[in-house]
Amino acid sequence: MEEENPLYFGMDSYESVEAKKNLLSAEMFLLNMIKIIRRYNLLRAEELGIKFQIYKSVKKLDAAVKKTNSSFPFLKIPQKTGEELVRKEAKTIKEKFDEDLESQLREIQERLKSIS
């Protein structure tokens, strides 16, 4: 009886061809993955460049807006006057809605009386 060498085993031609095909397929897959990763890295670098340009443009725009705002005269309105105007507006709006609700309630009560 021959002793088998654990480091070597024989393959027939079909197994050899299939192993080569599998190896080449794996190599093709890895090369495609490398191509995809490189394309991704290029796109990310392009995206970063675009974001940086947008950031610079926004900074310039912000500076221009601040410069423009500083050239406009601003009126100083006393705080209480502004608050009082807002309160008056809210009060008139509330009264208008209250009157409208009251009129609707009266109409509904009249309808109920006419039905009974």
Helices and strands as residue ranges (DSSP letters): H 13-71, H 79-115
